[in-house]
Amino acid sequence: MKHPSRRRLGAIVAAIVLTSGLAACSIQIESAPDPSIPDDTMLIAADNGSPLFERNFNPYMTNKRTAAWYMYEPLVVLDNVTGEEHPWLATGYALPDPSTVVFTIRDGVTWSDGKPFTPDDVAFSFELLKKYPTFDLQGIWTYIDTVETSDTTVTVHLKAPDVPAAQLIATTLIVPEHIWKDVADPSTFRNPDPVGTGPYTLGNFVAQQYTIDKNPTYWQADKVAAEHIILPATNTQLDVATKGYDWAYSFISDVDGAWVGAGNKNTYWFPPGGTVALFPNLTKAPFNDVNLRQGLSLALDRKAVGDSAAEGYMDVAGQTNILLPYQQSLLDPSIPDSGLIAQNQQRALEYFAQAGYTQQGGKLVDAQGSQLSFTITTANGYNDWLKGVQEVQKQWGAIGIDVKVESPQPAAYQLALRNGEYDLAMGGTGGTGSIFRDFNQLLSSDYLKPVGEEAVFNYERYSNPEADAVLRDYKLAIDPETQKQLGFQLQNIVYNDLPVLSLYYGGSWGLMSDAKFTGWPSEADPYASPKTYESTPLLVLTHLKKVNDD
């Protein structure tokens, strides 16, 4: 189960999952695959019926079936771990100027009903999102002015220069015009019999589970190993560990004992999916004082925090808002220790003193003798985050800060975060795959809202003309090297100004089995995120090999 999110709460909330009690079991867990599932069929925990499935394959609805991502494809697949772009329904795109994007549409692709895929399908899909704004989940029409087509291209004219918008637009899922143009009301259309360009088509569907079958006319059919995929409505962590699942996205406590130890050639890979951080409310004193934020940062033993929350599976995150080591080439080499902040309580106390706080009688107090006191907010049920927050509470308490913890229900937590009604809050940042979006969502004053009004991003209410200027320059930068240098500047702003306090990387909890299929993404071969949702699985599903084919 993923933490719920609204626009992914900076990406990482959707990547963190709850710790299970599997490790506490006194019996040895053993995987016993269902012998009725053939070797060419994959069993995956990728969807949740809660408790039954609705037959909804409309790719533009938030409550669609997960397999819609395996049926409908974008122009470009963006891997959020490495940030690498993979040309898909487009063979590529060019920007003749910062306000124009020209996509070259792949030839020879057909829809699963045999009709040809054309540039008109792309333009139709874009226009559909304009006509039905609730479908525009990524907000592409905040950037697009007009769309035009030729026999081989789709040209998007932007409202204003915005180079990074091209990548966002490119990840839009495309639907067939010849079917959707006759839909009376697409806004309520559940698309029960989906026709896509992707590697799979819908097989059997019942409320408890459904199957998808390999699309024999898929344009990369020779790369698709699994003939069928089974997606159950219920996927408890005990089910995942014991019933021979081939692929799941779930945190399991003591993964070596509970997953690998269960047999079935189980393996796992937990790359960073974003950065778990503390968001200070910058509209409030004393958090609007960078000296106070520096003191809080230097007082932390981040490894102990991450180990408490993620059981040692995730690395400490640097104060740069990028994912290491997979985005190492984008890291500013001038930032010390790759942005890692070592605990240094003496220096922390020096910064606290500059902010007006000194230690007296074991307490950190201001000039009037009042103890520094505040509350950290996290969400009820996010057990991993709660453990991390409790470790932070202990560490800051040791230097004399009175730290309280509150954990409202997830909906109330998210509302407090978006409304800016908190002191410090546990949250997530980065991990979109786009350096620009990672920093824009964190730093841009375009997202500033008064306290009490919901912010889409920039929950901490950060405002810095220097950051805004760099972000504006980034929108104009077509040259990759120029983009890289601007990324360096943004990293330094996060490193020096601490709009958030980075703690540890939030994991992408990939559980895989080599029993029937091999070639899963791994630390040795990090070609894609191991997540089972969004478009990244297209990279995995076209990369796997059957064991008996090796």
C-alpha positions as CSV (number, residue, x, y, z in Angstrom):
1,M,0.0,0.0,0.0
2,K,1.3,3.4,-1.0
3,H,1.0,6.5,1.1
4,P,-1.8,8.5,-0.4
5,S,-0.8,11.6,-2.3
6,R,-2.1,14.7,-4.1
7,R,0.1,15.2,-7.1
8,R,2.4,12.8,-5.2
9,L,3.1,15.4,-2.4
10,G,6.4,16.2,-4.1
11,A,6.6,12.6,-5.5
12,I,7.9,10.8,-2.5
13,V,4.7,10.4,-0.5
14,A,3.5,8.0,-3.2
15,A,6.7,6.0,-2.9
16,I,6.7,5.3,0.8
17,V,4.8,2.3,2.1
18,L,3.8,0.9,5.5
19,T,6.0,-1.5,7.4
20,S,4.4,-4.9,7.8
21,G,4.6,-7.3,10.7
22,L,6.0,-10.1,8.6
23,A,9.4,-10.0,10.3
24,A,7.8,-10.5,13.6
25,C,6.4,-13.9,12.6
26,S,8.0,-16.8,14.5
27,I,7.5,-19.2,11.6
28,Q,9.6,-19.5,8.5
29,I,7.7,-17.9,5.6
30,E,7.8,-19.9,2.4
31,S,6.7,-19.0,-1.1
32,A,4.4,-21.6,-2.6
33,P,3.5,-20.5,-6.2
34,D,0.1,-21.6,-7.6
35,P,0.9,-24.6,-9.9
36,S,-2.0,-23.6,-12.1
37,I,-0.2,-20.4,-13.2
38,P,1.9,-21.3,-16.2
39,D,5.5,-20.3,-16.7
40,D,4.6,-17.7,-19.4
41,T,2.3,-15.9,-16.9
42,M,3.2,-13.2,-14.4
43,L,1.5,-12.6,-11.1
44,I,2.0,-9.1,-9.9
45,A,0.8,-6.9,-7.0
46,A,0.2,-3.7,-8.9
47,D,-3.5,-2.9,-8.4
48,N,-5.9,-2.8,-5.4
49,G,-9.6,-3.2,-5.6
50,S,-10.4,-2.1,-2.1
51,P,-11.9,-4.7,-2.0
52,L,-13.3,-5.2,-5.5
53,F,-12.3,-3.9,-8.9
54,E,-14.3,-1.4,-11.0
55,R,-13.8,-2.0,-14.7
56,N,-12.3,1.4,-15.4
57,F,-9.5,1.7,-18.0
58,N,-9.9,5.4,-18.8
59,P,-6.3,6.5,-18.7
60,Y,-7.2,10.0,-17.7
61,M,-9.0,9.1,-14.5
62,T,-7.1,9.0,-11.2
63,N,-9.0,5.8,-10.2
64,K,-8.2,3.8,-13.3
65,R,-7.0,0.3,-13.2
66,T,-3.2,0.2,-13.0
67,A,-3.0,-2.0,-16.1
68,A,-4.2,1.0,-18.1
69,W,-0.5,2.1,-17.9
70,Y,0.4,-1.1,-19.7
71,M,-2.1,-0.5,-22.5
72,Y,-1.7,3.2,-23.2
73,E,1.6,4.7,-23.9
74,P,3.2,8.2,-23.9
75,L,5.4,9.8,-26.5
76,V,8.4,9.5,-24.1
77,V,8.9,7.3,-21.0
78,L,10.7,9.2,-18.3
79,D,12.5,7.1,-15.6
80,N,12.3,8.9,-12.3
81,V,15.4,7.2,-10.8
82,T,17.9,8.2,-13.5
83,G,16.0,11.0,-15.2
84,E,16.7,9.3,-18.5
85,E,14.2,9.9,-21.4
86,H,13.2,6.9,-23.5
87,P,11.6,7.7,-26.9
88,W,8.4,5.8,-27.2
89,L,5.5,6.7,-29.4
90,A,7.7,9.6,-30.5
91,T,11.2,8.8,-31.9
92,G,12.3,12.0,-30.4
93,Y,11.5,15.7,-30.1
94,A,13.2,19.0,-30.9
95,L,12.9,22.6,-29.7
96,P,13.7,25.0,-32.5
97,D,13.1,27.7,-29.9
98,P,12.0,27.7,-26.3
99,S,8.4,28.1,-27.2
100,T,8.1,25.4,-29.8
101,V,8.2,21.6,-29.4
102,V,8.3,19.3,-32.5
103,F,7.6,15.6,-31.8
104,T,8.5,13.1,-34.5
105,I,5.8,10.4,-34.4
106,R,6.9,6.8,-34.7
107,D,5.8,5.1,-37.9
108,G,4.5,1.5,-38.1
109,V,2.6,1.5,-34.7
110,T,-1.0,0.2,-34.7
111,W,-3.7,0.3,-32.1
112,S,-4.7,-3.1,-30.6
113,D,-7.7,-3.2,-32.9
114,G,-5.4,-3.0,-36.0
115,K,-6.0,0.6,-36.9
116,P,-2.9,2.7,-37.6
117,F,-1.6,5.1,-34.9
118,T,-1.0,8.6,-36.4
119,P,-0.1,12.1,-35.4
120,D,-3.8,13.0,-35.4
121,D,-4.2,10.6,-32.4
122,V,-1.7,12.6,-30.5
123,A,-3.3,16.0,-31.3
124,F,-6.7,14.6,-30.5
125,S,-5.5,13.3,-27.1
126,F,-4.0,16.7,-26.2
127,E,-7.3,18.5,-27.3
128,L,-9.3,16.0,-25.2
129,L,-7.4,17.1,-22.1
130,K,-8.2,20.7,-23.0
131,K,-11.9,20.0,-23.4
132,Y,-12.1,18.0,-20.2
133,P,-9.7,19.7,-17.7
134,T,-10.2,17.1,-15.0
135,F,-8.4,14.7,-17.4
136,D,-5.3,17.0,-17.5
137,L,-3.7,15.5,-14.5
138,Q,-0.3,17.0,-15.3
139,G,-1.6,20.4,-16.3
140,I,-0.2,20.4,-19.8
141,W,-2.6,23.0,-20.9
142,T,-1.1,25.5,-18.5
143,Y,1.8,25.5,-21.0
144,I,0.2,24.7,-24.4
145,D,-1.2,27.4,-26.7
146,T,-1.9,25.5,-29.9
147,V,-1.2,22.1,-31.5
148,E,-0.7,21.3,-35.2
149,T,0.1,18.1,-37.1
150,S,1.8,17.0,-40.3
151,D,2.1,13.5,-41.7
152,T,5.0,12.7,-39.4
153,T,5.1,15.3,-36.6
154,V,3.1,17.0,-33.9
155,T,4.1,20.6,-33.2
156,V,3.2,22.2,-29.9
157,H,3.3,25.9,-29.6
158,L,3.7,27.0,-25.9
159,K,2.1,30.1,-24.3
160,A,5.5,31.2,-23.2
161,P,9.1,30.0,-23.4
162,D,9.3,26.9,-21.3
163,V,11.8,24.2,-22.3
164,P,11.1,21.8,-19.4
165,A,7.4,21.8,-20.4
166,A,8.3,19.7,-23.4
167,Q,9.2,16.7,-21.2
168,L,6.0,17.0,-19.2
169,I,3.9,17.1,-22.4
170,A,5.8,14.1,-23.8
171,T,4.7,11.9,-20.9
172,T,1.0,12.3,-21.7
173,L,-0.8,9.0,-22.5
174,I,-2.3,8.8,-26.0
175,V,-5.8,7.4,-26.9
176,P,-7.2,6.5,-30.3
177,E,-9.2,9.2,-32.0
178,H,-11.3,6.7,-34.0
179,I,-12.8,5.4,-30.8
180,W,-12.9,8.3,-28.4
181,K,-14.4,10.8,-30.9
182,D,-17.7,8.9,-30.7
183,V,-17.8,8.8,-26.9
184,A,-20.8,10.8,-25.8
185,D,-19.3,12.0,-22.5
186,P,-15.6,11.1,-22.0
187,S,-15.7,12.7,-18.5
188,T,-17.7,9.7,-17.2
189,F,-16.5,7.1,-19.7
190,R,-15.0,4.1,-17.9
191,N,-13.5,2.7,-21.1
192,P,-14.4,-0.9,-20.2
193,D,-12.9,-2.4,-23.4
194,P,-9.7,-0.5,-23.8
195,V,-7.9,-0.2,-27.2
196,G,-4.3,1.0,-26.8
197,T,-0.9,0.8,-28.5
198,G,0.7,-0.9,-25.5
199,P,2.1,-4.3,-24.9
200,Y,-1.1,-5.7,-23.3
201,T,-4.8,-6.0,-23.9
202,L,-7.6,-6.8,-21.5
203,G,-8.3,-10.5,-20.9
204,N,-10.7,-11.8,-18.3
205,F,-12.2,-9.4,-15.9
206,V,-14.0,-10.2,-12.7
207,A,-14.3,-8.1,-9.5
208,Q,-11.7,-10.1,-7.6
209,Q,-9.0,-10.1,-10.3
210,Y,-8.3,-9.5,-14.0
211,T,-5.8,-10.6,-16.5
212,I,-4.1,-8.9,-19.4
213,D,-2.8,-10.7,-22.5
214,K,0.2,-9.9,-24.7
215,N,-0.8,-7.7,-27.7
216,P,0.4,-9.8,-30.7
217,T,0.5,-6.7,-32.9
218,Y,2.5,-4.6,-30.5
219,W,5.2,-2.6,-32.1
220,Q,7.8,-4.2,-29.8
221,A,6.1,-7.6,-29.5
222,D,9.4,-9.4,-29.8
223,K,10.6,-7.7,-26.6
224,V,7.6,-8.8,-24.5
225,A,8.3,-12.0,-22.6
226,A,5.2,-12.5,-20.4
227,E,2.2,-13.8,-22.4
228,H,-0.2,-13.0,-19.6
229,I,-0.3,-11.0,-16.4
230,I,-2.7,-11.7,-13.5
231,L,-3.6,-8.7,-11.2
232,P,-5.5,-9.7,-8.0
233,A,-7.7,-7.2,-6.2
234,T,-6.2,-8.1,-2.8
235,N,-2.4,-8.2,-2.4
236,T,-1.6,-8.5,1.3
237,Q,2.1,-8.5,2.2
238,L,1.7,-12.1,3.4
239,D,0.2,-13.0,0.0
240,V,3.1,-11.4,-1.8
241,A,5.6,-13.3,0.3
242,T,3.9,-16.7,0.2
243,K,2.0,-17.1,-3.1
244,G,4.8,-16.8,-5.7
245,Y,4.3,-13.3,-6.9
246,D,6.7,-12.3,-9.7
247,W,6.6,-8.6,-9.1
248,A,5.4,-6.3,-6.3
249,Y,6.0,-2.8,-5.1
250,S,5.8,-2.9,-1.3
251,F,8.0,-2.4,1.7
252,I,8.4,-5.6,3.7
253,S,10.1,-5.4,7.1
254,D,13.2,-7.6,7.2
255,V,13.1,-8.1,3.4
256,D,16.0,-10.5,3.4
257,G,14.2,-12.9,5.8
258,A,10.6,-12.4,4.8
259,W,11.0,-12.0,1.0
260,V,14.3,-13.4,-0.1
261,G,14.2,-16.1,2.6
262,A,10.8,-17.3,1.3
263,G,12.5,-18.8,-1.7
264,N,11.1,-18.7,-5.3
265,K,14.4,-17.0,-6.4
266,N,13.1,-13.7,-4.8
267,T,15.2,-10.6,-5.1
268,Y,14.7,-6.9,-4.5
269,W,16.0,-3.4,-5.3
270,F,15.2,-0.3,-3.4
271,P,16.5,2.7,-5.3
272,P,15.7,6.2,-4.1
273,G,12.3,7.5,-5.3
274,G,12.7,10.9,-3.8
275,T,14.0,12.6,-0.6
276,V,12.2,12.4,2.7
277,A,12.6,15.8,4.4
278,L,11.4,18.0,7.1
279,F,9.4,21.0,5.8
280,P,9.8,24.1,8.0
281,N,6.9,26.6,7.9
282,L,8.9,29.5,6.6
283,T,6.0,31.9,7.4
284,K,6.6,31.4,11.1
285,A,9.3,32.5,13.4
286,P,11.8,31.1,14.2
287,F,11.8,28.9,11.1
288,N,12.1,31.9,8.8
289,D,15.7,32.4,10.2
290,V,18.2,30.5,8.2
291,N,20.5,30.4,11.3
292,L,17.9,28.4,13.2
293,R,17.4,26.1,10.2
294,Q,21.2,25.6,10.0
295,G,21.2,24.7,13.7
296,L,18.4,22.2,13.4
297,S,20.2,20.6,10.4
298,L,23.6,20.3,12.0
299,A,22.1,18.8,15.2
300,L,20.8,15.8,13.3
301,D,22.4,12.4,12.9
302,R,20.6,11.6,9.6
303,K,21.8,8.1,9.4
304,A,20.1,7.2,12.7
305,V,16.9,8.9,11.4
306,G,16.9,7.0,8.2
307,D,17.8,3.7,9.8
308,S,15.0,4.1,12.3
309,A,12.5,4.8,9.5
310,A,13.6,2.5,6.7
311,E,15.5,-0.2,8.7
312,G,18.8,0.7,7.2
313,Y,17.7,0.0,3.6
314,M,18.0,3.6,2.4
315,D,20.9,5.9,2.3
316,V,21.3,9.3,3.9
317,A,20.2,12.1,1.5
318,G,22.4,15.0,0.7
319,Q,21.1,18.6,1.0
320,T,20.9,19.0,-2.8
321,N,17.4,17.6,-3.8
322,I,18.9,15.2,-6.3
323,L,19.0,11.4,-6.2
324,L,22.5,9.8,-5.7
325,P,24.2,7.9,-7.0
326,Y,21.9,7.7,-10.1
327,Q,22.0,11.4,-10.8
328,Q,25.7,11.8,-9.9
329,S,26.5,13.4,-13.3
330,L,24.1,16.3,-12.4
331,L,25.7,16.9,-8.9
332,D,27.6,20.2,-8.5
333,P,31.1,18.9,-7.7
334,S,31.9,22.0,-5.6
335,I,29.3,21.1,-3.0
336,P,31.2,19.5,-0.1
337,D,30.7,15.8,0.6
338,S,28.1,15.5,-2.2
339,G,25.8,17.6,0.0
340,L,25.9,15.2,3.0
341,I,25.5,17.1,6.3
342,A,27.4,15.4,9.2
343,Q,26.1,15.9,12.7
344,N,28.0,18.6,14.5
345,Q,26.4,19.7,17.7
346,Q,29.0,22.4,18.6
347,R,28.4,24.2,15.2
348,A,24.7,23.7,15.7
349,L,24.8,25.6,19.0
350,E,26.8,28.4,17.3
351,Y,24.1,28.8,14.7
352,F,21.4,28.6,17.4
353,A,23.2,31.4,19.2
354,Q,23.1,33.5,16.1
355,A,19.3,32.9,16.0
356,G,19.0,34.0,19.6
357,Y,19.0,30.6,21.4
358,T,21.5,29.4,24.0
359,Q,21.6,26.4,26.3
360,Q,20.7,27.0,29.9
361,G,20.0,24.3,32.4
362,G,19.8,21.6,29.7
363,K,17.3,23.7,27.7
364,L,17.7,25.7,24.5
365,V,16.1,29.1,25.4
366,D,15.7,32.5,23.9
367,A,16.7,35.8,25.5
368,Q,13.6,35.8,27.7
369,G,14.4,32.3,28.9
370,S,11.6,30.6,27.0
371,Q,12.5,27.1,25.7
372,L,12.5,26.6,21.9
373,S,9.4,24.5,21.4
374,F,7.5,23.3,18.3
375,T,5.6,20.4,16.8
376,I,6.5,18.0,14.0
377,T,3.5,16.8,12.0
378,T,3.4,13.5,10.2
379,A,0.5,11.3,9.1
380,N,-1.2,8.7,11.2
381,G,-0.4,5.2,9.8
382,Y,2.8,6.2,8.1
383,N,4.7,4.1,10.5
384,D,8.1,4.5,8.8
385,W,7.8,8.3,8.9
386,L,6.7,8.2,12.5
387,K,9.8,6.2,13.5
388,G,11.9,8.8,11.7
389,V,10.2,11.7,13.4
390,Q,10.5,10.1,16.8
391,E,14.3,9.8,16.3
392,V,14.5,13.5,15.3
393,Q,12.5,14.3,18.4
394,K,15.0,12.4,20.5
395,Q,18.0,14.0,18.9
396,W,16.7,17.6,19.2
397,G,15.5,16.9,22.7
398,A,19.0,15.9,23.7
399,I,20.2,19.5,23.0
400,G,17.3,21.1,24.9
401,I,14.5,21.6,22.3
402,D,11.0,20.7,23.4
403,V,9.7,18.7,20.4
404,K,6.1,17.4,20.2
405,V,4.8,15.1,17.6
406,E,1.3,15.0,16.1
407,S,-0.1,12.6,13.6
408,P,-3.5,13.5,12.2
409,Q,-5.2,11.2,9.7
410,P,-3.7,11.3,6.2
411,A,-6.3,13.7,4.8
412,A,-5.9,16.1,7.6
413,Y,-2.2,15.9,7.4
414,Q,-2.2,16.7,3.7
415,L,-4.5,19.6,4.2
416,A,-2.3,21.0,7.0
417,L,0.7,20.7,4.7
418,R,-1.0,22.3,1.8
419,N,-2.5,25.1,3.9
420,G,0.8,25.9,5.7
421,E,-0.9,25.2,9.1
422,Y,2.0,23.4,10.8
423,D,5.4,24.1,12.4
424,L,7.5,21.4,10.8
425,A,6.1,18.6,8.7
426,M,7.5,15.3,7.4
427,G,7.2,15.2,3.7
428,G,8.9,14.4,0.4
429,T,10.6,16.2,-2.3
430,G,12.1,15.5,-5.7
431,G,12.1,12.2,-7.6
432,T,10.0,13.3,-10.6
433,G,12.9,12.4,-13.0
434,S,13.1,16.1,-14.1
435,I,15.7,18.2,-12.4
436,F,13.7,21.4,-13.3
437,R,10.4,20.1,-11.9
438,D,12.1,18.8,-8.7
439,F,13.4,22.3,-8.0
440,N,10.5,24.3,-9.4
441,Q,8.0,22.4,-7.2
442,L,10.1,23.0,-4.2
443,L,11.3,26.6,-4.7
444,S,9.2,28.5,-7.1
445,S,7.2,31.5,-5.8
446,D,4.7,30.9,-8.5
447,Y,3.2,28.3,-6.1
448,L,3.1,30.7,-3.1
449,K,-0.2,30.8,-1.3
450,P,-1.1,32.6,1.9
451,V,-1.4,30.5,5.0
452,G,-4.9,29.0,5.0
453,E,-5.0,28.6,1.2
454,E,-4.1,25.3,-0.5
455,A,-0.7,25.3,-2.2
456,V,-0.2,22.8,-5.0
457,F,3.6,22.7,-4.4
458,N,6.1,24.8,-2.3
459,Y,4.3,23.8,0.9
460,E,7.0,25.4,3.0
461,R,6.2,28.8,1.4
462,Y,9.7,29.6,0.2
463,S,10.3,32.8,-1.6
464,N,13.7,33.8,-3.0
465,P,14.2,36.1,-6.0
466,E,17.5,34.4,-6.8
467,A,15.8,31.0,-7.1
468,D,13.0,32.4,-9.2
469,A,15.6,34.0,-11.6
470,V,17.5,30.7,-12.0
471,L,14.2,28.9,-12.7
472,R,13.2,31.5,-15.3
473,D,16.6,31.1,-17.0
474,Y,16.1,27.3,-17.0
475,K,12.9,27.7,-19.0
476,L,14.9,29.4,-21.7
477,A,17.8,27.0,-21.8
478,I,17.8,24.5,-24.7
479,D,21.5,23.6,-24.3
480,P,22.0,20.7,-21.9
481,E,25.2,22.1,-20.5
482,T,23.5,25.4,-19.7
483,Q,20.7,23.4,-18.0
484,K,23.3,21.5,-16.0
485,Q,25.0,24.7,-14.7
486,L,21.6,26.2,-13.7
487,G,20.9,22.9,-11.9
488,F,24.2,23.5,-10.0
489,Q,22.9,26.9,-8.9
490,L,19.6,25.5,-7.6
491,Q,21.4,22.8,-5.7
492,N,23.5,25.5,-3.9
493,I,20.4,27.4,-3.0
494,V,18.9,24.3,-1.3
495,Y,22.3,23.5,0.3
496,N,22.8,27.0,1.7
497,D,19.3,28.2,2.4
498,L,17.7,25.0,3.7
499,P,14.1,25.5,2.5
500,V,13.7,21.9,3.6
501,L,15.9,19.7,5.8
502,S,16.8,16.6,3.8
503,L,17.0,13.4,5.8
504,Y,17.1,10.2,3.9
505,Y,16.0,8.8,0.5
506,G,12.5,7.4,0.3
507,G,12.6,4.0,-1.3
508,S,11.1,2.6,-4.5
509,W,10.3,-0.8,-3.0
510,G,10.8,-3.2,-5.9
511,L,10.2,-6.9,-5.1
512,M,11.0,-9.3,-8.0
513,S,11.3,-13.0,-8.6
514,D,13.8,-14.6,-11.0
515,A,11.9,-17.9,-11.0
516,K,10.1,-17.4,-14.3
517,F,11.5,-14.0,-15.7
518,T,14.9,-12.4,-15.5
519,G,16.3,-9.0,-16.4
520,W,14.7,-7.0,-13.6
521,P,16.1,-3.5,-12.9
522,S,18.7,-3.7,-10.2
523,E,21.6,-1.8,-8.7
524,A,23.9,-3.5,-11.2
525,D,21.5,-2.7,-14.1
526,P,19.5,0.4,-13.1
527,Y,17.7,0.9,-16.4
528,A,14.3,1.7,-14.8
529,S,12.5,2.2,-11.6
530,P,11.1,-1.0,-10.2
531,K,7.7,0.6,-9.5
532,T,4.6,-1.2,-11.0
533,Y,2.6,2.0,-11.8
534,E,2.8,4.9,-14.3
535,S,4.7,4.4,-17.6
536,T,8.0,3.2,-16.2
537,P,6.8,-0.5,-16.2
538,L,6.8,-0.3,-20.0
539,L,10.6,-0.2,-19.8
540,V,10.5,-3.3,-17.6
541,L,8.0,-5.3,-19.5
542,T,10.0,-4.9,-22.7
543,H,13.2,-5.8,-21.0
544,L,12.4,-9.1,-19.3
545,K,13.3,-12.5,-20.6
546,K,11.7,-15.9,-19.9
547,V,14.0,-18.1,-17.8
548,N,13.7,-20.9,-20.2
549,D,14.8,-18.5,-23.0
550,D,18.1,-17.5,-21.4
